[in-house]
Amino acid sequence: MTHPNTVKARKTFLLLSGVLIAVLLLSSWADVGRLTGKLLLYARVAELYFEPPDTELLMPIKEVKTRQIANNWHVPRAGDRLHEGQDIFAAKDTPIFSATVGYILRIGENDLGGHTVSVVGAGGRIYYYAHLDSYAPEIAEGDHVDTETVLGYVGTTGNAKGGSPHLHFGVYTRQGAIDPLPLLKDRAK
């Protein structure tokens, strides 16, 4: 008997294949490469949605232990919002590693997070890394990452400007943000 998730994955693959063929017929060759890359990323992300979400994540900053994190989940912030993540303090330019296996969904900037990287992992969870001083030079959207992939370096961008260097680490499910601290595990030496 075929597992229901296998059937869903096949249907997703067939749908994406049909979309790809339509795009190929309607696009220039320059657009085809870019769109093919996006479609492959979407197919890989669709596969991740069928996997159970991680129950443990590796600490994104190797030098920091979980016991060193001051729990600031849901601490009130300006504008009637709550802090949706954990701040992990480290020296400026300390490497930030992916906490999980997945794909880079977005590299960009916003007012709150400054330089940010978003990784999608098992269960479709989004792992959000913010306030980076800079990005690792070799990363790109769509790249496969593992727990040894450097995403960027600790900084003070976004609303952390003028403050202590740190990584804001957030985890987002389909239902919204969850506290990453209970999931974080120290890296082995």
Secondary structure, 3 states (H helix, E strand, C coil): CCCHHHHHHHHHHHHHHHHHHHHHHHCCHHHHHHHHHHHHHHHHHHHHHCCCCCCCEECCCCCCCHHHCCCCCCCEECCCEECCCEEEECCCCCEEECCCCEEEEEEEEECCCEEEEEEEEHHHCEEEEEEEEEECCCCCCCCEECCCCEEEEEECCHHHCCCCCEEEEEEEECCEEECCHHHEECCCC
